Amino acid sequence: MERLLIRERIILDTKNISKHIKDKRILVTGAAGSIGRELVRHILSYDPASLCLVDQSELGMFNLMSELGKQDHIQYELMDITNKETLERLISQIKPQIIFHTAAYKHVPLLESQPHAAVENNTFATHALADLSVVYGVEQFIFISTDKAVNPENVMGITKRLSELYLQRINEEQSVTRFIITRFGNVMGSTGSVCFTFVEQILDGGPVTVTHPQVSRYLITRYEASQLVLEAAAVGLGGEIFLFDMGKRVSILDLANRMIKRYAMGKNIEIKFTGLREGEKLHEELVYKDEEVFTTSQPKLRIAKQKPGLQFNIRDKIGALKNAMKDKNKDQLLLILKNLLKDDNEKAEIVTDVISSVSTTH
């Protein structure tokens, strides 16, 4: 998959990571997912004191256990993070020093039809886990966000943006836990990713489906994503949004043609345009105009920070959302979600090129 990138692989100096992870008690949610699993492999290489792996997928957890084997310092927990009582019981028992929160529902069209599940899993569970982190003295909380949270037009992006705003606010309100956010584009080779879908379609003889001839995305490998998350943990002071300079957005049509050339073995594979799916944007962005972007000592690593003076009324928004969730009317919830951040989005125009907005050094 990495050979399909039209840029050099991003490689970080891992000295900071090694010092930060060694001998720490660590909790990873969504550990059996594509990003979680890659992250777990890297964490283990840095000798944590203990590692608690949480996921609600029985098959995913079984596969993870089969890969890692029985190790005294690894604990496997099959659980649903939307159950706050179970979550609190676990955190009170293991007392993690660092939490990597990768668990999320992420498939855009599916979440458009399941907004209640998206809000419960992506927003409310994140808020509950953040609150518990403060109560039980967790030192660091690292949240995996997405470029879809920038000027969001779909349920997945909105639920992630709400969590970003909540974590930034709670980071300001207390000094127990440092809350850090990482934001990146589509992860190549992850389950359900466009690359994964294209390979399956090519091996099945086609057609390869592209939603629009002009659609583009930022692409990142699983290795790069895990390195970004770990480096953010190692150097983050709290309140930052970490992202990579991933180069220019990649044309998905060009990607499809390159993958056909690589995997079709000479077969003639048709490309079929299907139209943008519900909630899908033509182009994704990485930062808002009201986020100032800083360089760091690590090449390709950037930090986005909210400019002073812009206040998000996040607690009122969450309260309104909780009231809306009591009603099982999907259309009503969708309407509220799509308007919840409207005022904020109008105040926060997006920057389409991260490099052009880099202004100073962190």
C-alpha positions as CSV (number, residue, x, y, z in Angstrom):
1,M,0.0,0.0,0.0
2,E,2.8,2.5,0.9
3,R,4.1,2.3,-2.7
4,L,0.9,3.9,-3.8
5,L,1.7,7.2,-2.0
6,I,2.9,10.0,-4.2
7,R,5.3,11.2,-1.5
8,E,8.0,9.9,0.8
9,R,7.1,7.9,3.8
10,I,7.0,10.0,7.0
11,I,9.5,8.7,9.6
12,L,9.9,10.3,13.0
13,D,12.7,10.1,15.5
14,T,11.3,7.8,18.1
15,K,13.6,8.7,21.1
16,N,10.9,10.8,22.7
17,I,8.3,8.0,22.2
18,S,10.5,5.4,23.8
19,K,11.2,7.5,26.9
20,H,7.5,8.4,27.3
21,I,6.0,4.9,26.9
22,K,8.5,2.8,28.9
23,D,7.2,1.5,32.3
24,K,3.8,3.3,31.9
25,R,0.4,1.8,32.5
26,I,-1.5,2.2,29.2
27,L,-5.1,1.7,28.1
28,V,-6.0,1.5,24.4
29,T,-9.6,1.6,23.3
30,G,-10.6,0.2,19.9
31,A,-7.5,-1.9,20.2
32,A,-8.6,-4.6,17.7
33,G,-9.3,-2.0,15.0
34,S,-6.9,-1.2,12.2
35,I,-5.3,1.8,13.8
36,G,-5.6,0.4,17.4
37,R,-3.9,-2.8,16.4
38,E,-1.0,-1.0,14.7
39,L,-0.7,1.3,17.7
40,V,-0.6,-1.7,20.1
41,R,2.3,-3.3,18.1
42,H,4.3,-0.1,18.4
43,I,3.5,0.5,22.1
44,L,4.7,-3.1,23.0
45,S,8.0,-2.4,21.4
46,Y,8.6,0.4,23.9
47,D,8.2,-1.7,27.0
48,P,5.2,-0.4,28.9
49,A,4.6,-1.6,32.4
50,S,1.2,-2.8,31.5
51,L,-1.2,-2.7,28.5
52,C,-5.0,-2.9,28.8
53,L,-6.6,-3.5,25.4
54,V,-10.3,-2.7,25.1
55,D,-12.6,-3.6,22.1
56,Q,-16.3,-4.7,21.7
57,S,-15.5,-6.9,18.7
58,E,-15.2,-10.5,19.8
59,L,-13.6,-11.6,16.6
60,G,-11.3,-8.7,16.5
61,M,-10.1,-9.3,20.1
62,F,-9.7,-13.0,19.4
63,N,-7.4,-12.2,16.4
64,L,-5.5,-9.7,18.5
65,M,-5.0,-12.3,21.3
66,S,-3.9,-14.9,18.7
67,E,-1.3,-12.4,17.3
68,L,0.1,-11.2,20.6
69,G,-0.3,-14.3,22.7
70,K,-0.6,-14.5,26.4
71,Q,1.7,-12.1,28.2
72,D,1.5,-11.2,31.9
73,H,1.5,-7.5,31.3
74,I,-1.3,-7.5,28.7
75,Q,-4.9,-7.5,29.7
76,Y,-7.7,-8.1,27.2
77,E,-11.2,-6.5,27.9
78,L,-14.1,-7.3,25.7
79,M,-16.5,-4.4,26.5
80,D,-18.6,-1.6,25.1
81,I,-17.2,1.8,26.0
82,T,-20.7,3.4,25.9
83,N,-21.4,1.5,29.2
84,K,-20.0,4.1,31.6
85,E,-20.3,1.9,34.7
86,T,-18.2,-0.9,33.2
87,L,-15.8,1.7,31.9
88,E,-15.4,3.3,35.3
89,R,-14.9,-0.1,37.0
90,L,-12.1,-0.9,34.6
91,I,-10.3,2.5,35.0
92,S,-10.6,2.4,38.8
93,Q,-9.0,-1.1,38.8
94,I,-6.1,-0.6,36.3
95,K,-5.4,3.1,37.0
96,P,-3.9,3.9,33.6
97,Q,-1.4,6.7,33.2
98,I,-2.0,7.1,29.5
99,I,-5.2,6.5,27.5
100,F,-5.1,6.2,23.7
101,H,-8.7,6.5,22.6
102,T,-9.0,5.1,19.1
103,A,-12.5,3.4,19.4
104,A,-15.0,5.0,17.0
105,Y,-17.6,4.3,14.3
106,K,-16.1,5.8,11.2
107,H,-18.0,4.8,8.0
108,V,-19.8,7.9,6.7
109,P,-22.8,6.5,4.8
110,L,-23.6,4.0,7.5
111,L,-23.5,6.6,10.2
112,E,-25.8,8.9,8.2
113,S,-28.5,6.2,8.7
114,Q,-27.5,5.4,12.3
115,P,-27.0,8.8,14.0
116,H,-28.0,7.7,17.5
117,A,-25.3,5.0,17.4
118,A,-22.7,7.5,16.1
119,V,-23.5,10.0,18.9
120,E,-23.4,7.4,21.6
121,N,-20.1,5.8,20.5
122,N,-18.1,8.8,19.0
123,T,-19.3,11.6,21.2
124,F,-20.8,10.6,24.5
125,A,-18.4,7.7,25.1
126,T,-15.5,10.0,24.5
127,H,-16.9,12.6,27.0
128,A,-17.5,9.9,29.6
129,L,-14.0,8.5,29.2
130,A,-12.5,12.0,29.4
131,D,-14.4,12.9,32.6
132,L,-13.3,9.6,34.2
133,S,-9.7,10.3,33.2
134,V,-9.8,13.4,35.4
135,V,-11.5,11.7,38.3
136,Y,-9.0,8.9,38.4
137,G,-5.9,10.9,37.7
138,V,-4.9,9.8,34.2
139,E,-1.9,11.8,33.1
140,Q,-2.6,11.9,29.4
141,F,-5.5,11.3,27.1
142,I,-4.8,11.0,23.4
143,F,-7.8,11.2,21.1
144,I,-7.8,10.0,17.4
145,S,-9.8,12.5,15.3
146,T,-10.2,12.9,11.6
147,D,-10.0,15.5,8.8
148,K,-13.8,15.0,8.5
149,A,-14.1,17.0,11.7
150,V,-13.0,20.1,9.9
151,N,-16.1,22.0,8.6
152,P,-18.0,18.7,9.0
153,E,-20.9,17.9,6.6
154,N,-21.7,14.4,7.9
155,V,-22.6,12.7,11.1
156,M,-19.2,11.1,11.6
157,G,-17.4,14.4,11.2
158,I,-19.8,16.2,13.5
159,T,-19.5,13.7,16.3
160,K,-15.7,13.8,16.1
161,R,-15.7,17.6,16.1
162,L,-17.9,17.8,19.1
163,S,-15.4,15.5,20.9
164,E,-12.5,17.7,19.8
165,L,-14.2,20.8,21.2
166,Y,-15.1,19.1,24.5
167,L,-11.6,17.8,25.0
168,Q,-10.1,21.2,24.4
169,R,-12.5,22.8,26.9
170,I,-11.9,20.2,29.6
171,N,-8.2,20.6,29.1
172,E,-8.5,24.3,30.0
173,E,-10.7,23.6,33.0
174,Q,-8.4,21.3,35.0
175,S,-4.7,20.4,35.5
176,V,-4.9,16.7,36.2
177,T,-5.1,15.3,32.7
178,R,-3.5,16.6,29.5
179,F,-5.9,16.1,26.6
180,I,-4.2,15.8,23.2
181,I,-5.9,15.4,19.8
182,T,-4.5,13.9,16.6
183,R,-6.1,14.6,13.3
184,F,-5.3,12.8,10.0
185,G,-6.8,11.7,6.7
186,N,-7.8,8.3,5.3
187,V,-5.7,5.5,6.6
188,M,-4.5,3.3,3.7
189,G,-5.2,-0.4,4.2
190,S,-7.5,0.0,7.1
191,T,-10.7,-2.0,7.1
192,G,-13.3,-0.4,4.9
193,S,-10.8,2.2,3.5
194,V,-10.9,3.2,-0.1
195,C,-7.7,1.2,-0.8
196,F,-9.1,-1.9,0.8
197,T,-12.3,-1.6,-1.2
198,F,-10.4,-1.0,-4.5
199,V,-8.3,-4.1,-4.0
200,E,-11.4,-6.3,-3.4
201,Q,-13.1,-4.9,-6.4
202,I,-10.0,-5.4,-8.7
203,L,-9.6,-9.0,-7.5
204,D,-13.3,-9.6,-8.2
205,G,-12.8,-8.4,-11.7
206,G,-14.3,-5.0,-11.3
207,P,-15.8,-2.5,-11.7
208,V,-13.9,-0.2,-9.5
209,T,-16.3,2.3,-8.1
210,V,-15.2,6.0,-7.6
211,T,-17.8,8.4,-6.3
212,H,-16.8,11.4,-8.4
213,P,-14.0,12.1,-10.9
214,Q,-12.7,15.0,-8.9
215,V,-12.9,13.6,-5.4
216,S,-9.6,13.8,-3.4
217,R,-8.4,12.8,0.0
218,Y,-5.4,13.0,2.3
219,L,-3.8,9.6,2.7
220,I,-1.7,8.2,5.5
221,T,-0.4,4.7,6.2
222,R,-1.2,2.8,9.4
223,Y,2.5,3.0,10.4
224,E,2.5,6.8,9.9
225,A,-0.8,7.2,11.9
226,S,0.6,5.2,14.8
227,Q,3.8,7.3,14.9
228,L,1.8,10.5,14.8
229,V,-0.3,9.4,17.8
230,L,2.7,8.2,19.8
231,E,4.8,11.3,19.1
232,A,1.8,13.5,20.1
233,A,1.7,11.7,23.4
234,A,5.5,12.2,23.9
235,V,5.6,15.9,23.2
236,G,2.1,17.2,23.8
237,L,1.5,19.7,26.6
238,G,-2.3,19.6,26.4
239,G,-4.9,21.2,24.2
240,E,-3.0,20.8,20.9
241,I,-4.2,19.2,17.7
242,F,-1.3,17.3,16.1
243,L,-1.2,16.6,12.3
244,F,1.2,15.6,9.6
245,D,2.2,17.5,6.5
246,M,0.8,14.8,4.3
247,G,1.6,16.7,1.1
248,K,-1.2,17.4,-1.4
249,R,-4.5,15.7,-1.5
250,V,-4.6,12.6,-3.7
251,S,-7.0,12.2,-6.5
252,I,-9.0,9.1,-5.8
253,L,-9.4,8.5,-9.6
254,D,-5.7,8.6,-10.0
255,L,-5.3,6.2,-7.1
256,A,-7.8,3.8,-8.6
257,N,-5.9,3.8,-11.9
258,R,-2.6,3.2,-10.1
259,M,-4.1,0.3,-8.1
260,I,-5.6,-1.3,-11.2
261,K,-2.2,-1.1,-12.9
262,R,-0.6,-2.8,-9.8
263,Y,-3.2,-5.4,-8.9
264,A,-5.2,-6.2,-12.1
265,M,-2.4,-8.4,-13.6
266,G,-3.2,-7.2,-17.1
267,K,-7.0,-7.6,-16.9
268,N,-9.2,-4.8,-18.2
269,I,-10.9,-3.3,-15.2
270,E,-13.6,-0.8,-15.6
271,I,-13.9,2.3,-13.5
272,K,-17.5,3.3,-12.7
273,F,-18.6,6.7,-11.2
274,T,-21.4,6.3,-8.7
275,G,-21.9,9.8,-7.4
276,L,-21.0,11.3,-4.0
277,R,-22.6,9.3,-1.1
278,E,-24.8,10.9,1.5
279,G,-22.7,13.1,3.8
280,E,-19.6,12.8,1.6
281,K,-17.5,15.8,0.7
282,L,-15.6,16.3,-2.6
283,H,-12.5,17.4,-0.8
284,E,-11.4,17.1,2.9
285,E,-9.5,19.8,4.8
286,L,-7.1,19.5,7.7
287,V,-7.4,22.8,9.7
288,Y,-9.8,25.7,10.3
289,K,-8.8,29.3,9.6
290,D,-9.1,30.1,13.3
291,E,-6.5,27.4,14.1
292,E,-3.0,28.6,14.0
293,V,-0.5,26.0,12.7
294,F,3.0,25.7,14.1
295,T,6.0,23.7,13.0
296,T,7.8,21.4,15.5
297,S,11.3,20.0,15.9
298,Q,10.1,16.9,14.0
299,P,10.0,17.3,10.2
300,K,6.5,16.9,8.8
301,L,4.9,17.2,12.3
302,R,2.6,20.2,12.8
303,I,0.5,21.5,15.7
304,A,-2.8,23.3,15.3
305,K,-4.0,25.5,18.1
306,Q,-7.2,27.5,18.5
307,K,-6.6,31.3,18.2
308,P,-7.4,33.2,21.3
309,G,-10.8,34.8,21.6
310,L,-13.1,32.3,19.9
311,Q,-15.3,30.6,22.4
312,F,-17.3,27.5,21.6
313,N,-20.4,27.0,23.8
314,I,-19.7,23.3,23.8
315,R,-21.5,22.3,27.1
316,D,-24.7,23.9,25.9
317,K,-24.4,22.1,22.6
318,I,-23.9,18.7,24.3
319,G,-26.9,19.4,26.5
320,A,-29.0,20.1,23.5
321,L,-27.7,16.9,21.9
322,K,-28.5,14.8,25.0
323,N,-32.1,16.1,24.9
324,A,-32.4,15.3,21.2
325,M,-31.1,11.7,21.8
326,K,-34.1,11.0,24.1
327,D,-36.3,11.2,21.0
328,K,-35.7,8.1,18.8
329,N,-36.7,10.1,15.7
330,K,-33.7,9.8,13.3
331,D,-34.6,12.6,11.0
332,Q,-35.0,15.0,13.9
333,L,-31.7,14.0,15.4
334,L,-30.0,14.5,11.9
335,L,-31.5,18.0,11.6
336,I,-30.2,19.0,15.1
337,L,-26.7,17.5,14.4
338,K,-26.3,19.2,11.1
339,N,-27.2,22.6,12.7
340,L,-25.4,22.1,16.0
341,L,-22.1,23.5,14.7
342,K,-23.5,25.8,12.1
343,D,-22.6,29.1,13.8
344,D,-19.1,27.8,14.6
345,N,-18.5,26.7,11.0
346,E,-19.5,30.2,9.7
347,K,-17.0,31.8,12.0
348,A,-14.3,29.3,11.1
349,E,-13.5,29.2,7.4
350,I,-11.2,26.4,6.4
351,V,-7.6,26.5,5.2
352,T,-7.1,24.1,2.3
353,D,-3.3,24.0,2.4
354,V,-1.6,23.3,5.8
355,I,1.8,24.4,4.6
356,S,0.6,27.9,3.6
357,S,-0.7,28.5,7.1
358,V,2.5,27.4,9.0
359,S,3.6,30.5,10.9
360,T,6.0,29.8,13.7
361,T,7.7,27.1,15.8
362,H,6.2,25.3,18.7
